Amino acid sequence: MTTTPQSSTVASASPANSPVADPQNIAVVGGGMAGLLAALVLARDGHHITVYERDDTDVPATADEAFDKWDRRGAAHARQSHAILARLRRILRDRAPDVLEELMAQGATELSVERILPPDIDDREPRPGDEDLALLCVRRLTIEWVLRKAVTAEPNVVWRGGVGVAGLLADGTDVRGLRLDDGTTVEADLVVVGGGRNSPILDWIAELGGAVQPVEEQSEAGIVYLSRFYRLRDGQELPLLTKDGAGGDIGYIAFAGFYGDNNTFSITFGVPTNDRELLAALREPSAWEAAIRTLKPLDPWTADGLAEPITDVESMARLKNRVRRFVVDGTPVATGVVVIGDAALATNPWYGKGCSLAGIAAEELSRALKQHGRDRVGLAHAMDTAVREELEPHYAMAVRQDADRIKLHTSMHDGSEPDAMAAATRDFVLNGLLPATRVDADVFRAFFRSFNMLDKPEVLMTDQKVMAAAFAAHAKKDERPPAPKLGPERDEFLAVMAAATA
Ligand SMILES: Cc1cc2nc3c(=O)[nH]c(=O)nc-3n(C[C@H](O)[C@H](O)[C@H](O)COP(=O)(O)OP(=O)(O)OC[C@H]3O[C@@H](n4cnc5c(N)ncnc54)[C@H](O)[C@@H]3O)c2cc1C
C-alpha cells in the first residue's frame, strides 16, 4: 500500500519565518534532535511534515517524567549530560521564540556572558552581541520533550510514533518516499533523514544502485563519556560558576559539571579509551563519588548535603567524529533525500556541538528549500555547500583537537616522548589563551563565542587582539605563580577510588 500523507491546514508562522509559496510533503525519518528541529522549522515554513519515529512512547506530562520514564531507546545517549550551546539557543530564539520561552517555563536557565565573566575582569560593561551569548542549561530529555510538544502541536505535522523506516522508495537514485518496517510504502516530495549516529543511511543509498556512492570520513574521539545526574535537596542551591569554573582537563582525565533544569545537575568525565583501569574504577558509584570529591572545581557541586544521585553512572563508548558527503565529485549520490544530524555529521560529544549542528542543518535546509523549491539537484548542491561551509569547520576542529589529545594520552600511557606539536598546542592553550580569557573581557567573549559556535573556529585563532593577548600571557607564564592544581595525580585518584570500594 502506498499512501501520501497530507494535512489540510496551513502553518502558523512565527514572525521570523516567511512561509513558502509552494509547500512540499516532507517525510522526516527520526524524531530525535535533528528530526525535531527540522520538522519544527520546515512546518513553520509551511511545508506538510510527517515524522516517522521508531520509538513508540507517549509524550510525558512533565520534564521529570521525561527524564525518569520516557522510553527513548532509539537515542540511548539522551540520558547523558548535554550542554546546549548558544548557537542552538539563538536558532530557537530567532526561529521559534515560543519554544525557547517554553523551555524557560519548564525550568531551563541561561548562563549568559555577564553571569560567567571571570571574577578578575573589572570591565563588566555589556558589549554588542552579548544578547546571543548564553548557554542553555537543561537536560537533553527536557529540551527534546519541549520540542516534541511544539512539533506535534503544529497543525501541519503528522507524528507517526512506533513506525520504523526500512529504506528509501526511489526511481533509480531519485528518492520518492520511504519503505516502512511493516512492508508498506509512503510517498513524499522530499525525504529528510535524521536517524542518528546508527542510521543505516549508507546502506539505504547503496540499495538504490547509483554509480556514485557517499564518501565517509571518520576518526576516533578517543574518550568514553560517563555521566551521573543529581537532584538538589530541598532548600539547596548550586552556586554559579566560581573562579575555578565547573570543570577541567588534568591530562589523564577531563571532567565537567552541567547545570540541569528543575533542581538537577550532572557530572561527566571524559576518560581516554585506552585507560581501562580508570574506566573500570569510575563505573562503580562509590568510587565515582569519592573521585568527584578530589576535583577542586567540583567542590561546590559535591558539598555535603547538597544533592543526591538520581541515576547510576552511565557510560557511552564508541564515540567518533564522522562526516558523510552526499555530493561526490560534483554529483549528488541521490536526489530527493537530505541527511541531517548525526546521520550526516557527528563530533566528539565532549565539545557539546551535536544539537547545535542539528539546528544549523535545519536552518540551512529551510533556506535551501526556499531558494530551490522542487529543483532536487539544486537542493542537493545547496545542502552540500551548506554542510561544507557551515558544519564541516566545526567537525574539522574536533578532529584536530582529538588527534592531538589522543597523541598525548598515548604517550602518557606508554611512556613515549609526547608529540611535540600536540604538546606545544596544549601548552599555548593552557598557559596563553586560557589565562588571557581570565583577565580580558573581549578575549573572554571571543573564546566563549567560539566555544558556543557563534563564530567559525578559525575566527578565534585569526583574531589579532586575542592572539596578541594569548602570546603575551604565554610569554609571562613563568612569572605567574603556578596554577592551582585542579585534581590529584592519576595514581592518587585511583587510590582514592580503591579505598572507597574496599
Ligand atoms: C554521550 C553523548 C553526549 C552528548 N552531549 C552533547 C552535548 O553536550 N551537547 C550537544 O549539543 N550534543 C551532544 N551530543 C550529541 C547529540 O546528542 C546528537 O548530536 C544529537 O542527538 C543528534 O540528533 P539526531 O536527531 O541526529 O540523532 P538522535 O538524537 O540519536 O535521534 C535519532 C532518532 O531517530 C530514530 N530512528 C533511528 N532510525 C530510525 C528508523 N529507521 N526509523 C524511524 N526512526 C528511526 C531514533 O529512534 C531516534 O529517536 C552528545 C552525544 C552523546 C553520544
The ligand as a MOL file (V3000), in Angstrom:
LIG
                    3D

  0  0  0     0  0            999 V3000
M  V30 BEGIN CTAB
M  V30 COUNTS 53 58 0 0 0
M  V30 BEGIN ATOM
M  V30 1 C 27.2890 10.7800 25.2120 0
M  V30 2 C 26.8340 11.9300 24.3660 0
M  V30 3 C 26.8110 13.2150 24.8900 0
M  V30 4 C 26.4270 14.2970 24.0970 0
M  V30 5 N 26.4750 15.5590 24.6080 0
M  V30 6 C 26.0980 16.6030 23.8300 0
M  V30 7 C 26.1040 17.9310 24.3260 0
M  V30 8 O 26.5440 18.2050 25.4310 0
M  V30 9 N 25.6210 18.9170 23.5210 0
M  V30 10 C 25.1920 18.6700 22.2540 0
M  V30 11 O 24.7600 19.5940 21.5640 0
M  V30 12 N 25.2180 17.4340 21.7380 0
M  V30 13 C 25.6520 16.4010 22.4970 0
M  V30 14 N 25.6610 15.1420 21.9740 0
M  V30 15 C 25.3000 14.9620 20.5760 0
M  V30 16 C 23.8000 14.9860 20.3810 0
M  V30 17 O 23.1700 14.1640 21.3140 0
M  V30 18 C 23.4960 14.4970 18.9820 0
M  V30 19 O 24.2300 15.2750 18.0770 0
M  V30 20 C 22.0360 14.5850 18.6660 0
M  V30 21 O 21.3120 13.6890 19.4580 0
M  V30 22 C 21.8070 14.2310 17.1990 0
M  V30 23 O 20.4450 14.2060 16.9460 0
M  V30 24 P 19.8750 13.2030 15.8300 0
M  V30 25 O 18.4570 13.5380 15.7080 0
M  V30 26 O 20.7600 13.2230 14.6610 0
M  V30 27 O 20.0360 11.7740 16.4550 0
M  V30 28 P 19.2620 11.1440 17.7410 0
M  V30 29 O 19.0130 12.1910 18.7440 0
M  V30 30 O 20.0760 9.9600 18.0870 0
M  V30 31 O 17.8750 10.7160 17.1630 0
M  V30 32 C 17.7220 9.7590 16.1620 0
M  V30 33 C 16.2560 9.3320 16.1950 0
M  V30 34 O 15.9630 8.5890 15.0190 0
M  V30 35 C 15.1700 7.4680 15.3750 0
M  V30 36 N 15.4000 6.4580 14.3330 0
M  V30 37 C 16.5940 5.9120 14.0010 0
M  V30 38 N 16.4360 5.0810 12.9580 0
M  V30 39 C 15.1240 5.1070 12.6250 0
M  V30 40 C 14.3510 4.4530 11.6310 0
M  V30 41 N 14.9190 3.6190 10.7520 0
M  V30 42 N 13.0350 4.6970 11.5820 0
M  V30 43 C 12.4410 5.5630 12.4500 0
M  V30 44 N 13.1330 6.1940 13.4230 0
M  V30 45 C 14.4530 5.9820 13.4940 0
M  V30 46 C 15.6780 7.0750 16.7460 0
M  V30 47 O 14.7240 6.3130 17.4640 0
M  V30 48 C 15.9250 8.4320 17.3680 0
M  V30 49 O 14.7870 8.9250 18.0060 0
M  V30 50 C 26.0420 14.0710 22.7560 0
M  V30 51 C 26.0670 12.7850 22.2170 0
M  V30 52 C 26.4680 11.7200 23.0160 0
M  V30 53 C 26.5340 10.3490 22.3880 0
M  V30 END ATOM
M  V30 BEGIN BOND
M  V30 1 1 1 2
M  V30 2 1 2 3
M  V30 3 2 2 52
M  V30 4 2 3 4
M  V30 5 1 4 5
M  V30 6 1 4 50
M  V30 7 2 5 6
M  V30 8 1 6 7
M  V30 9 1 6 13
M  V30 10 2 7 8
M  V30 11 1 7 9
M  V30 12 1 9 10
M  V30 13 2 10 11
M  V30 14 1 10 12
M  V30 15 2 12 13
M  V30 16 1 13 14
M  V30 17 1 14 15
M  V30 18 1 14 50
M  V30 19 1 15 16
M  V30 20 1 16 17
M  V30 21 1 16 18
M  V30 22 1 18 19
M  V30 23 1 18 20
M  V30 24 1 20 21
M  V30 25 1 20 22
M  V30 26 1 22 23
M  V30 27 1 23 24
M  V30 28 2 24 25
M  V30 29 1 24 26
M  V30 30 1 24 27
M  V30 31 1 27 28
M  V30 32 2 28 29
M  V30 33 1 28 30
M  V30 34 1 28 31
M  V30 35 1 31 32
M  V30 36 1 32 33
M  V30 37 1 33 34
M  V30 38 1 33 48
M  V30 39 1 34 35
M  V30 40 1 35 36
M  V30 41 1 35 46
M  V30 42 1 36 37
M  V30 43 1 36 45
M  V30 44 2 37 38
M  V30 45 1 38 39
M  V30 46 1 39 40
M  V30 47 2 39 45
M  V30 48 1 40 41
M  V30 49 2 40 42
M  V30 50 1 42 43
M  V30 51 2 43 44
M  V30 52 1 44 45
M  V30 53 1 46 47
M  V30 54 1 46 48
M  V30 55 1 48 49
M  V30 56 2 50 51
M  V30 57 1 51 52
M  V30 58 1 52 53
M  V30 END BOND
M  V30 END CTAB
M  END
